[in-house]
Amino acid sequence: MPACMSVFTPVSVDAAITSVRIIRRAAPVWLQSFDMTALRQRKGSKGKEQPLGAAELQSQQSNCCTDHHPEKKLRGDWSWGAIVWTSVGWSVSVGLGLLCCIYVATLHENDLWFSNIKAMELRKRVKLNELEHNLSLSQDAPSEGRCSSNSVRGTGRSNVTHEGGRGEAALFGGSGTCSGSSILPRGPWRQCVSMAAGLLLAGLLALTQAWCVNTIHENLLWFSQLMEMEREISFRTECGLYYSYYKQMLKAPSIQEGLSDLIHDNLTESKRTINLLQRMNIYQEVFLSVLYRLLPIQSYLEPVYFYIYTVFSLQAVYVIALYLTAWLLSGSWLAGTLTGVWYILNRVDTTRVEFTISLRENWSLPFLALQVTAITCYLRPQLTALQQKVMVWLMYVTTFCFCLTWQFNQFILLVQALIIYTLDCVDFLTTTQVTTLYLVQVSSLLSVWLLQFCNSMILGSLVLSFIVAALFIRHCQSGLKTGSRLVRLGKLLLHSAMVLLLTVTINFLAKKALQLRSDEHIFKFIKSKFALGPTRDFDASLYLCEEAFGLLPLDTLERLAGTLLLYPYILTLLLLSGMLAVGALQNLRPKGVSAEERKGAGEGCVVALRPDVAYNLLHTLFYGLLAFSTMRMKYIWTGHMCAVAAYGVCGTELWTSLLTTLRCHSKVLLRLVRYAVPLAMIACLYYKFWPKLMEELSELREFYDPDTVELMTWISTKTPKRAVFAGSMQLLAGIKLCTGRVLTNHPHYEDKDLRERTRQVYQVYARRSPEDVHGILRAVGADYVVLENSICYERRHRRGCRLRDLLDLANGHVMDGHGENDPDLVPASHPRFCEAIKTDTEAYTTLFTKTFQNKTFHVYRVKKKRKKSTKNSSEPSATQ
């Protein structure tokens, strides 16, 4: 799996750290995954540490993004943050409110053709509705929970006008499988008040989440009091790499020159010129840098705050998207409120944005949540043609933004395509809906392909191959959905086998034609994880040895159960899965079965499942399996898990089944339970977790990493600006951000040549001769090499998972320490380079010169004059 899916690039978390100082008590669970060794307890005074010398201070100031005066700008003062958050929140709320008002008015007109109803006919309809209402109050409704099939699939105007059904009267109306007509009618003013209250709560919960992550980020690092270099060092691993391009764009003389430097970059990889806009997903950094240049905020807001506030604003968008999804599914904004509360309380398992700000997933997952909301709305029954077009456009925009901001979008969309395929096989979606959803994915990927200068990784993706295969086989098999149930099951099995075979064939041919090998490390990881391939592969082992890429730990479920989230989620899954299975079997029946036979077989609203509910059910199931297989993928699952659980609590299906089983089902009791239970749960969560949340937000720590600051200061002042540095991926990302020096390798691991170069550079931690290491470093153009004690003497991982062990295995050498070794491994003929070079023997001093040292880092200059040797190691590809 990709390096950006973990907090640190999977080499060693110790490689990016220095000293440890813990605050008053043990760190909470959510903080244990962060770089604890760079934090210390805050001092009693608010004063900053003793400043560095004049030369060092001038060097640090030269690394600032702009030539502004920091004392005139915002430095952690929340007053400006409050203005930003309030503006964003209210803008979103007002926009959604206007959209919903237009939507309600359109539905009202399309359902009733209100503008063409005469006054007399209107009065007759009002009297008829009042009579029906009085009758419904005077008797129990034995058919409660039942509705005709028109309320599930009908989309035409005639179904409403001629049959007297009202359908769905509002965007968020209706729950379960029955339309809004099963609930007592409400006046338009009550609907408007309810919708306004729901949207207001959505905005408040979104602002609360943004405020929480901002407060934790500030309290964790004391970010407002850090020097510029310390702030940049706090962007660990690939976070620092991505932020460096935002800084680079701001320092460019003009936007055009900045874009040109990104397209023709020769600083990120030495001896190579690469197109960063093609290789990496950094359009968000480009957009923010341009926006910061254009907006009149340079005198009030520092660039780094503009960056982090934007990311935290996306967390607010994330909460709003989940809120709307739960509201659409259940028909009650109480479900959205419960979703937002659960998301905030389970923050340790729903997001890690407060300490990994620049990770691509923090940019993309909010757009994925918005896309799920748009799909949920698109699959709701009885949408007009205009409303469907609006939803298709929203799906495209959100899918495009999701794909543009994360390079691993193709794997997430592949899971989504499998969900659409499954729903298509069991007849929960129409042919038009399936084709539309597929084409939205394809058009979004192709749009990103164009923006990324024809990135071959997109064309060679599995999801494109799968969609082409699914549409082609579906078109060729016109009689797929005919015949008896057994015949259709057989056809579906054959159909799936043909789609799978064609997908593999298309993908194989595409990768051969494009000579694509950028994503092969991901498939190596998958094969090794499930014991389907060799386990000694260096790239695969690099991820397998990280806990983040293991199975989901059980303590995650314990935390989710502690917030009352897991239990309703499981009950909802069981109920909806049963309804999905029954509905699928009914849909697989021959189309000629009469209505009487269907009714006799028990078909009705109890087992019918709306397409939007079915999609969300499979969405949470598929991504839940993905999360259980790889822990870092849980952030895609847990947010949507909150929405599904809230739908179960506030929807009608769970309570209808329970009350029917207890034989006490009635309309009034159903309404009472649907509203009372979520309110009671919210009150319980507030009573139990509000004090804990306030205690967590009051945790005060301080960023403290003097060794790294000393290293970056030395590099900035004592080395040439075009000097090339070699070392670990995570450290080099920080060197590029803080000093602007040229790198040999970096954490963005999605390139075959870069992966090979990284493995070669890492030979400084293997058992290799000084001549071999010198030849490797000179081949990649390195002038300096930085050795880290935390990697050379690593103890965090078990034997066999330390970086030096992985290198020994890849080189066929016996590992260090006590334990068994494979019989084909042999003892190395040379000592470990990172240890032996510190002895200053002649074999090493003739090739390397020590230039810097502290208790964490050792820097050596690679001499250009090379001693002749019989062995020469060179990089397979030094140019691109």
Secondary structure, DSSP 8 states (H G I E B T S, - for coil): --GGGSSS-TT-GGGG-------SS---GGGTTS-GGGEEE--SS--------HHHHHHHHTTSSSS--GGGS-SS-HHHHHHHHHHHHHHHHHHHHHHHHHHHHHHHHHHH-GGG--HHHHHHHHHHHHHHHHHHHHS--TTTT---THHHH--SHHHHHTT------STT--BTTB-GGGS----HHHHHHHHHHHHHHHHHHHHHHHHHHHHHHHHHHTGGGS-HHHHHHTS-HHHHHHHHHHHHHHHSSSHHHHHHHHHTB-SSSTT--B-HHHHS--HHHHHHHHHHHHSTTTTTS-HHHHHHHHHHHHHHHHHHHHHHHHHHHHS-HHHHHHHHHHHHHTHHHH--TTT-TT-HHHHHHHHHHHHHHHHHHHTSSS--HHHHHHHHHHHHHHHHHHHHT-TTHHHHHHHHHHHHHHHHHTTSS-HHHHHHHHHHHHHHHHHHHHHTTS-HHHHT-HHHHHHHHHHHHHHH-TTTT-S-HHHHHHHHHHHHHHHHHHHHHHHHHHHHHHT--TTHHHHHHHHHHTTSS-S--HHHHHHHTSGGGS---HHHHHHHHHTT-HHHHHHHHHHHHHHHHHHHHHHTS-TT--HHHHHHTT-STTT---HHHHHHHHHHHHHHHHHHH-GGGHHHHHHHHHHHHHHHHHSSHHHHHHHHHTT---HHHHHHHHHHHHHHHHHHHHHHHHHHHHHHHT--EEE--HHHHHHHHHHHHHS-TT-EEES-HHHHHHHHHHH--EES--S----HHHHHHHHHHGGGGSS--HHHHHHHHHHTT-SEEEEEHHHHT--SS-TTTSHHHHHHHHHTB--SSSS---TT-B--SS--HHHHGGG--HHHHTTEEEEEE-SSEEEEEE-SS----S-----S----
